[in-house]
Amino acid sequence: MAKYRVLSILMWSLLTIQVYGQNSSDTIPGTFTLEQCIAYALQNTPSVRQAQLDESIAERDVRIGLSSWLPQISAQYAAAHNIRRQSTVFGDQVITVGTKYTSNILMQANQTLYSNDVLLASRAAKYSRLQAEQNTTSFKIEAVVETSKAFYDILFTKEQLRILDENIVRQEKQYKDAFNRYQAGLTDKTDYQRASISLANTKSSKKRTLESTHAKLAYIKQLMGLPPEKDVTLSYDSATLMNEGLLIDTTQTPSYVSRVEYKQLQTQMQLLHLNTNYYKIGFLPTLSAYINYNPLFFNNSLSELYNKAYPTSAVGVQATIPIFTGTKRIQNVKRAQLREERLQVQMEDTQRAIYTEYQTALANYKSDYNEWQVLRQNAVIAEEVYNTIKLQYDEGIKAYVDLIVAETDLQTAQLNYYNALFQVLSSKLDYEKALGIINVN
């Protein structure tokens, strides 16, 4: 019975593991909204995961540095067989001293009371953690921006396919109508030949656009950290996206301290300042306390070596005082100060770069927004023109070439409109990034 009970437990465990594995793989949704894409990317994109691991590494580095404040306990064991023992002269006699076998076990505890190195590690701990955290935030901002742009790019491609599908349906009907007119002797064959050419070109454009969709889906899965074999469907609302392109305040002014790049430089400056102070107080001694216990063993017989111990023990304080280091400390201080000055120049240049980036992003957004409005109106007009010329062609007033031109203008206007919408949404992201208001939480 015990054997069957063990087998049952094993089978149940394997079944549980299998079900858990299936559930864990099914937790990845098949349909993603923009918010879900961003949320998934913030948790799974490789760059963010690497930055989070760097945070954990930085935390371990901090704890390694702070561990020097704790007592350091060590033990050392030694054993020796003195093949030729030392001889010494005592009066008129030469006497051999020592024993054939010796051994000792040194146990010692050290406690740092003051150390410039450990003090630097304590003061820098907060800024080291902050530096690692800011590095993760920087990668998260990039993940939000790049994932959003890839999402918009795919949506633009989907709209392209929708427009091309509508045009194919319309052109197939036009081709049939033109061919029937030719069969009835109302027109020559050039009309339906032109219709055939236009239909073939549109189908070719659809094929090329459809193939590009696979590459763009692979790219967004790479950005999100999704498995390549995972099928992904994007969910979106065109009306909501258009409203998002409008909801932006162009009167905001850039604040340097809101940019993570500038915050990183500020943190680096704090670390450099601590480093400068470290060298300035380098003349202070390193102070520590210790206690040890050292049992000694010696005997001429190996089997009786550890029968009796002759212990020694000591407790004390020791200090290491740098008296003269050949101006090394002074040179280190000067070098540390120069590094601070160099970083200050970099911070000033970063302020100018942030302002330039802000002005560029603002100009691009305003121009893209204006172009979007113009092209939106152009798309409406192009549709009206096409409908009018289509009616005139059906009545025999306009030539077929006029209908083709109107249809081409309509398709171009529709594609340009959605391309402009994509550019506005991308420019908005760049503008928000320049202001430092990208939300990564």
C-alpha positions as CSV (number, residue, x, y, z in Angstrom):
1,M,0.0,0.0,0.0
2,A,2.8,2.4,0.8
3,K,4.3,1.8,-2.7
4,Y,0.9,2.6,-4.4
5,R,0.6,5.7,-2.2
6,V,4.0,7.0,-3.3
7,L,3.1,6.4,-7.0
8,S,-0.1,8.2,-6.6
9,I,1.6,11.2,-5.0
10,L,4.2,11.2,-7.9
11,M,1.5,11.1,-10.6
12,W,-0.5,13.8,-8.9
13,S,2.7,16.0,-8.7
14,L,3.4,15.5,-12.4
15,L,-0.2,16.3,-13.3
16,T,0.0,19.5,-11.2
17,I,3.2,20.6,-12.8
18,Q,1.7,20.0,-16.3
19,V,-1.4,22.0,-15.5
20,Y,0.6,24.8,-14.0
21,G,2.8,24.9,-17.1
22,Q,-0.3,25.1,-19.3
23,N,-1.8,27.9,-17.2
24,S,1.4,29.9,-17.1
25,S,1.7,29.9,-20.8
26,D,-1.9,30.8,-21.2
27,T,-1.4,33.9,-19.1
28,I,-0.1,35.8,-22.2
29,P,-3.1,37.3,-23.8
30,G,-3.6,37.0,-27.6
31,T,-5.1,40.5,-28.0
32,F,-3.2,43.6,-26.8
33,T,-4.4,47.1,-26.4
34,L,-1.7,49.9,-26.4
35,E,-1.8,50.0,-22.6
36,Q,-1.4,46.2,-22.4
37,C,1.5,46.3,-24.8
38,I,3.3,49.0,-22.7
39,A,2.5,47.2,-19.4
40,Y,3.9,43.9,-20.8
41,A,6.9,45.6,-22.3
42,L,7.8,47.2,-18.9
43,Q,7.9,43.8,-17.3
44,N,9.4,41.7,-20.0
45,T,11.4,43.7,-22.5
46,P,15.1,42.5,-22.3
47,S,16.6,45.9,-21.8
48,V,14.3,46.6,-18.8
49,R,14.9,43.1,-17.3
50,Q,18.7,43.6,-17.6
51,A,18.4,47.0,-15.9
52,Q,16.4,45.5,-13.1
53,L,19.1,42.8,-12.7
54,D,21.7,45.6,-12.7
55,E,19.7,47.1,-9.8
56,S,20.0,43.9,-7.9
57,I,23.7,43.7,-8.7
58,A,24.1,47.3,-7.4
59,E,22.3,46.4,-4.2
60,R,24.7,43.5,-3.7
61,D,27.7,45.8,-4.3
62,V,26.3,48.2,-1.7
63,R,25.9,45.4,0.8
64,I,29.4,44.1,0.1
65,G,30.8,47.5,0.9
66,L,28.8,47.9,4.1
67,S,29.6,44.5,5.3
68,S,33.1,45.7,6.3
69,W,31.4,47.4,9.3
70,L,30.6,44.0,10.7
71,P,33.1,41.9,12.6
72,Q,35.4,39.8,10.4
73,I,36.1,36.4,12.0
74,S,38.7,34.1,10.5
75,A,40.5,30.9,11.4
76,Q,43.9,29.7,10.2
77,Y,45.3,26.2,10.6
78,A,48.9,25.2,10.1
79,A,50.9,21.9,10.7
80,A,54.6,21.2,10.0
81,H,57.1,18.4,10.2
82,N,60.4,19.9,11.0
83,I,62.8,17.6,9.1
84,R,65.9,19.4,10.4
85,R,65.4,21.4,13.5
86,Q,67.2,24.6,14.4
87,S,70.4,24.3,16.4
88,T,71.7,26.9,18.7
89,V,74.9,27.3,20.9
90,F,74.5,27.3,24.6
91,G,77.8,27.7,26.4
92,D,80.1,25.0,25.0
93,Q,77.2,22.9,23.7
94,V,75.3,22.9,20.5
95,I,71.7,22.2,21.3
96,T,68.9,21.3,19.0
97,V,65.7,23.3,19.8
98,G,62.1,22.6,18.8
99,T,60.2,19.5,18.2
100,K,59.7,17.3,15.2
101,Y,56.0,18.2,14.8
102,T,54.3,21.6,15.4
103,S,50.8,22.9,14.7
104,N,48.7,25.9,15.6
105,I,45.1,27.1,15.0
106,L,44.8,30.9,14.9
107,M,41.3,32.2,15.5
108,Q,40.9,36.0,15.2
109,A,38.1,38.6,15.1
110,N,38.6,42.1,13.8
111,Q,36.2,45.0,14.1
112,T,36.6,48.1,12.0
113,L,36.2,51.2,14.2
114,Y,37.0,53.7,11.4
115,S,38.0,53.3,7.8
116,N,37.9,55.9,5.1
117,D,37.0,53.2,2.5
118,V,34.1,51.9,4.5
119,L,32.9,55.4,5.3
120,L,32.8,56.2,1.6
121,A,30.8,53.0,0.9
122,S,28.3,54.0,3.6
123,R,27.8,57.5,2.2
124,A,27.6,56.4,-1.4
125,A,25.1,53.6,-0.8
126,K,22.0,55.8,-1.2
127,Y,23.4,57.3,-4.5
128,S,24.5,53.9,-5.8
129,R,21.0,52.6,-5.4
130,L,19.5,55.7,-6.9
131,Q,21.8,55.5,-9.9
132,A,20.7,51.9,-10.6
133,E,17.1,52.9,-10.2
134,Q,17.4,55.8,-12.6
135,N,19.1,53.6,-15.1
136,T,16.1,51.3,-15.0
137,T,13.7,54.3,-15.4
138,S,15.7,55.4,-18.5
139,F,15.2,52.0,-20.2
140,K,11.5,51.9,-19.2
141,I,11.0,55.3,-20.9
142,E,12.6,54.0,-24.1
143,A,10.4,50.9,-23.8
144,V,7.3,53.0,-23.6
145,V,8.2,55.2,-26.5
146,E,9.5,52.5,-28.8
147,T,6.7,50.1,-28.1
148,S,4.1,52.9,-28.6
149,K,5.6,53.9,-32.0
150,A,5.8,50.3,-33.1
151,F,2.1,49.9,-32.1
152,Y,1.1,53.0,-34.1
153,D,3.2,51.8,-37.1
154,I,1.3,48.5,-37.2
155,L,-2.1,50.3,-36.9
156,F,-1.1,52.6,-39.8
157,T,-0.3,49.4,-41.8
158,K,-3.6,47.9,-40.9
159,E,-5.4,51.1,-42.1
160,Q,-3.4,50.9,-45.3
161,L,-4.6,47.4,-45.9
162,R,-8.2,48.4,-45.2
163,I,-8.0,51.3,-47.7
164,L,-6.4,49.0,-50.3
165,D,-9.1,46.4,-49.7
166,E,-11.7,49.0,-50.4
167,N,-9.9,50.2,-53.5
168,I,-9.6,46.6,-54.8
169,V,-13.4,46.1,-54.3
170,R,-14.1,49.3,-56.1
171,Q,-11.5,48.7,-58.9
172,E,-12.8,45.2,-59.5
173,K,-16.3,46.6,-60.1
174,Q,-14.8,49.3,-62.3
175,Y,-12.9,46.7,-64.3
176,K,-16.1,44.6,-64.8
177,D,-18.1,47.7,-65.8
178,A,-15.3,48.8,-68.3
179,F,-15.1,45.3,-69.8
180,N,-18.9,45.2,-70.2
181,R,-18.9,48.6,-71.9
182,Y,-16.2,47.3,-74.2
183,Q,-18.2,44.1,-74.9
184,A,-21.3,46.3,-75.7
185,G,-19.2,48.4,-78.1
186,L,-19.6,51.6,-76.1
187,T,-15.9,52.1,-75.4
188,D,-12.6,50.8,-76.8
189,K,-10.5,48.3,-74.9
190,T,-8.1,50.9,-73.4
191,D,-10.6,51.6,-70.5
192,Y,-10.7,48.1,-69.2
193,Q,-7.0,47.7,-69.8
194,R,-6.3,50.7,-67.7
195,A,-8.7,49.3,-65.1
196,S,-6.7,46.0,-65.2
197,I,-3.4,47.8,-64.7
198,S,-4.8,49.9,-61.8
199,L,-6.2,46.8,-60.1
200,A,-3.0,44.8,-60.5
201,N,-1.0,47.7,-59.0
202,T,-3.3,48.0,-56.0
203,K,-3.1,44.2,-55.4
204,S,0.6,44.4,-55.6
205,S,0.6,47.2,-53.0
206,K,-1.6,45.2,-50.8
207,K,0.7,42.2,-51.0
208,R,3.8,44.3,-50.2
209,T,2.0,46.0,-47.2
210,L,0.7,42.6,-45.9
211,E,4.2,41.1,-46.0
212,S,5.6,44.2,-44.1
213,T,3.0,43.5,-41.3
214,H,4.8,40.3,-40.4
215,A,8.1,42.1,-39.9
216,K,6.4,44.8,-37.9
217,L,4.7,42.3,-35.6
218,A,8.0,40.5,-35.1
219,Y,9.6,43.8,-34.1
220,I,6.9,44.8,-31.6
221,K,7.1,41.3,-30.1
222,Q,10.9,41.8,-29.7
223,L,10.3,45.1,-28.0
224,M,7.8,43.6,-25.6
225,G,9.8,40.5,-24.9
226,L,7.1,38.1,-26.3
227,P,8.0,34.7,-27.6
228,P,8.5,34.7,-31.4
229,E,6.0,31.9,-31.8
230,K,3.2,33.8,-29.9
231,D,0.4,35.1,-32.1
232,V,-0.5,38.7,-31.4
233,T,-3.5,40.7,-32.3
234,L,-3.6,44.5,-31.6
235,S,-6.8,46.1,-30.4
236,Y,-7.4,49.8,-31.0
237,D,-10.0,52.5,-31.5
238,S,-9.2,55.0,-34.3
239,A,-11.4,57.7,-32.7
240,T,-9.6,57.4,-29.4
241,L,-6.2,57.6,-31.1
242,M,-7.2,60.8,-32.9
243,N,-8.3,62.3,-29.6
244,E,-5.0,61.3,-28.0
245,G,-3.2,63.2,-30.8
246,L,-5.2,66.3,-29.8
247,L,-4.8,66.1,-26.0
248,I,-1.5,67.8,-25.5
249,D,-0.5,71.1,-23.9
250,T,2.1,72.9,-26.1
251,T,2.5,75.7,-23.6
252,Q,4.6,73.6,-21.2
253,T,8.2,74.5,-20.6
254,P,11.0,72.0,-20.2
255,S,12.3,71.3,-16.7
256,Y,15.8,69.9,-16.7
257,V,15.3,68.1,-13.4
258,S,12.3,66.2,-14.8
259,R,14.5,64.5,-17.3
260,V,16.0,61.2,-16.2
261,E,19.2,61.9,-18.1
262,Y,19.8,65.0,-16.1
263,K,18.9,63.2,-12.8
264,Q,21.5,60.6,-13.6
265,L,24.1,63.3,-14.0
266,Q,23.1,64.9,-10.7
267,T,23.5,61.5,-9.0
268,Q,26.9,61.0,-10.6
269,M,27.9,64.5,-9.4
270,Q,27.0,63.4,-5.8
271,L,29.2,60.3,-6.1
272,L,32.1,62.3,-7.5
273,H,31.7,64.8,-4.7
274,L,31.9,62.0,-2.1
275,N,34.9,60.7,-3.9
276,T,36.6,64.0,-3.6
277,N,35.9,64.2,0.1
278,Y,37.3,60.7,0.4
279,Y,40.7,61.8,-0.9
280,K,40.6,65.0,1.2
281,I,40.3,63.1,4.5
282,G,42.8,60.4,3.3
283,F,45.2,61.4,6.0
284,L,43.0,60.0,8.7
285,P,44.1,56.7,10.2
286,T,42.3,53.4,9.8
287,L,41.4,52.1,13.2
288,S,40.3,48.6,14.2
289,A,40.1,46.4,17.2
290,Y,41.0,42.7,17.3
291,I,41.0,39.7,19.6
292,N,42.7,36.4,18.8
293,Y,43.2,33.0,20.3
294,N,46.0,30.8,19.1
295,P,46.5,27.3,20.6
296,L,50.0,25.9,19.8
297,F,50.8,22.2,19.6
298,F,54.3,20.6,19.5
299,N,55.6,17.1,20.1
300,N,58.2,14.8,18.9
301,S,55.6,12.1,18.3
302,L,52.9,12.8,15.7
303,S,50.3,10.6,17.5
304,E,50.7,12.7,20.6
305,L,50.9,16.1,18.9
306,Y,47.4,17.3,19.9
307,N,47.4,15.8,23.4
308,K,48.3,19.1,25.0
309,A,47.8,22.7,23.8
310,Y,49.9,25.8,24.7
311,P,47.5,28.6,23.9
312,T,48.2,32.3,23.5
313,S,45.7,35.0,23.3
314,A,45.6,38.8,22.7
315,V,43.2,41.7,22.5
316,G,44.2,45.1,21.1
317,V,43.7,48.1,18.9
318,Q,45.6,48.9,15.8
319,A,45.8,52.0,13.6
320,T,47.3,52.5,10.2
321,I,48.5,56.1,9.7
322,P,49.5,57.4,6.3
323,I,52.4,59.8,7.1
324,F,53.8,60.5,3.7
325,T,52.6,59.1,0.4
326,G,54.7,61.1,-2.0
327,T,51.9,63.7,-2.8
328,K,49.6,60.9,-3.9
329,R,46.7,62.1,-1.8
330,I,47.0,65.6,-3.1
331,Q,47.1,64.4,-6.7
332,N,44.1,62.3,-6.1
333,V,42.2,65.3,-4.7
334,K,43.1,67.4,-7.7
335,R,42.1,64.7,-10.1
336,A,38.7,64.2,-8.3
337,Q,38.1,68.0,-8.5
338,L,38.8,68.0,-12.2
339,R,36.3,65.2,-12.7
340,E,33.7,67.2,-10.9
341,E,34.4,70.2,-13.2
342,R,34.3,68.0,-16.3
343,L,30.9,66.6,-15.2
344,Q,29.6,70.2,-14.5
345,V,30.5,71.1,-18.1
346,Q,28.6,68.0,-19.3
347,M,25.6,69.0,-17.2
348,E,25.5,72.4,-18.7
349,D,25.7,70.9,-22.2
350,T,23.0,68.5,-21.4
351,Q,20.7,71.4,-20.4
352,R,21.3,73.0,-23.8
353,A,20.7,69.6,-25.5
354,I,17.4,69.1,-23.6
355,Y,16.2,72.6,-24.6
356,T,17.1,71.9,-28.2
357,E,15.4,68.5,-28.1
358,Y,12.3,70.2,-26.6
359,Q,12.2,72.9,-29.3
360,T,12.7,70.3,-32.1
361,A,10.0,68.0,-30.7
362,L,7.6,70.9,-30.3
363,A,8.2,72.2,-33.8
364,N,7.7,68.7,-35.2
365,Y,4.5,68.2,-33.3
366,K,3.0,71.5,-34.4
367,S,4.0,71.0,-38.1
368,D,2.8,67.3,-38.0
369,Y,-0.5,68.4,-36.4
370,N,-1.1,71.1,-39.0
371,E,-0.3,68.7,-41.8
372,W,-2.7,66.1,-40.3
373,Q,-5.5,68.7,-40.3
374,V,-4.7,69.7,-43.9
375,L,-4.5,66.1,-45.1
376,R,-7.7,65.2,-43.3
377,Q,-9.5,67.9,-45.2
378,N,-7.8,66.7,-48.4
379,A,-9.1,63.2,-47.9
380,V,-12.7,64.5,-47.5
381,I,-12.3,66.6,-50.7
382,A,-10.7,63.8,-52.6
383,E,-13.6,61.5,-51.8
384,E,-16.1,64.1,-52.9
385,V,-14.2,64.7,-56.1
386,Y,-14.1,60.9,-56.8
387,N,-17.8,60.5,-56.2
388,T,-18.6,63.4,-58.5
389,I,-16.3,62.2,-61.3
390,K,-17.7,58.6,-60.9
391,L,-21.2,59.9,-61.5
392,Q,-20.0,61.9,-64.4
393,Y,-18.2,58.9,-65.9
394,D,-21.3,56.7,-65.4
395,E,-23.3,59.4,-67.3
396,G,-20.6,59.5,-70.1
397,I,-19.5,63.0,-69.3
398,K,-16.0,62.2,-68.1
399,A,-13.4,60.0,-69.6
400,Y,-12.2,56.9,-67.8
401,V,-8.7,58.4,-67.4
402,D,-10.3,61.2,-65.3
403,L,-11.9,58.5,-63.1
404,I,-8.5,56.8,-62.6
405,V,-6.8,60.0,-61.7
406,A,-9.6,60.8,-59.1
407,E,-9.3,57.3,-57.7
408,T,-5.5,57.6,-57.4
409,D,-5.9,61.0,-55.7
410,L,-8.4,59.5,-53.3
411,Q,-6.2,56.6,-52.4
412,T,-3.1,58.8,-51.9
413,A,-5.1,61.3,-49.8
414,Q,-6.4,58.5,-47.5
415,L,-3.0,57.0,-47.1
416,N,-1.4,60.4,-46.4
417,Y,-4.1,61.1,-43.9
418,Y,-3.3,58.0,-41.8
419,N,0.4,58.5,-42.2
420,A,0.0,62.0,-40.9
421,L,-2.0,60.7,-37.9
422,F,0.8,58.2,-37.2
423,Q,3.4,61.1,-37.4
424,V,1.3,63.2,-35.0
425,L,1.1,60.4,-32.4
426,S,4.8,59.7,-32.7
427,S,5.7,63.4,-32.4
428,K,3.5,63.6,-29.3
429,L,5.6,60.9,-27.8
430,D,8.8,62.7,-28.6
431,Y,7.4,65.9,-27.1
432,E,6.4,64.2,-23.9
433,K,9.8,62.6,-23.7
434,A,11.5,65.9,-24.2
435,L,9.4,67.3,-21.3
436,G,10.2,64.3,-19.1
437,I,6.5,63.4,-18.5
438,I,6.5,59.9,-19.9
439,N,4.8,57.7,-17.3
440,V,6.5,54.4,-16.7
441,N,4.3,53.4,-13.7
